[in-house]
Amino acid sequence: MWIAIAVVAVILLYFIAVYNGLVSRRNQVREAWSTIDTQLKRRYDLIPNLVESVRGAAKHERETLQSVTAARDAAMSANGPTKADAENHLTETLKSLFAVAENYPTLRANENFLELQRELTDTETKIQATRQFYNNVVMGLNTQIEQFPSNIVARMFNITPEKMFEMDESEKKAPQVKF
C-alpha cells in the first residue's frame, strides 16, 4: 500500500513540476513580447519626428509620408497574430522613407534628421534582438508543449503553443543594388 501511495505522490509531484515549468515558460513568452512592445513604442514615437523632418525637405513626397504614417497607425492598433504582419509592413515603408531621404542632400546633412535616423536604426536593431529572444522563448515553450509527457499536462491545463514572430516574405528577399 505504501508503494502505491509513493508512486502516486511521485507522479503528482512530476505533474506539478511539469505544470510549473510550462507556466514559467509561458510567462517568459509574455515578458519577451512585452519587451518587443517597449521597443515598438520607441519606434512609434520616433517616426512622427522623422516624417516631419522629411516633410520639410521633400514637400512633394506626400505619398511616401502618408504611407509611413498609415503603416505606423496600423502597427500601433494591430494585436495578436496580425501584429507581426503590420510591423513588417511598417519596416518596409520606413525603408522607402530612407530611400526618399537619399535623394535630398540638404536632408542628409540635417543633424536632426541624422540623429533621428541613428536612433531609429538603433531601435530597429533592438527590435530584431528582442524578436530573436522572443522566438527562442516561444520555441522552448512550444517544444515542451509538444513533448511527451508534458503535452498531457499542457492539454489538461489548456496551455497552447504560441506563434513565432516571423518575417514577411518581402523581407526574406535579397535587396537589389543598382549603380
Salt bridges, closest charged atoms under 4 A:
ASP45 OD2 - LYS41 NZ 2.90
GLU52 OE2 - ARG55 NH1 2.41
GLU61 OE2 - HIS60 NE2 3.75
ASP73 OD1 - ARG72 NH1 3.63
GLU87 OE1 - ARG43 NH2 2.01
GLU87 OE2 - LYS83 NZ 3.88
GLU92 OE2 - LYS95 NZ 3.27
GLU102 OE1 - ARG108 NH1 3.57
GLU115 OE1 - ARG118 NH2 3.23
ASP122 OD2 - ARG42 NH1 3.36
ASP122 OD2 - LYS126 NZ 3.31
GLU124 OE2 - ARG43 NH1 2.76
GLU169 OE2 - LYS172 NZ 3.27
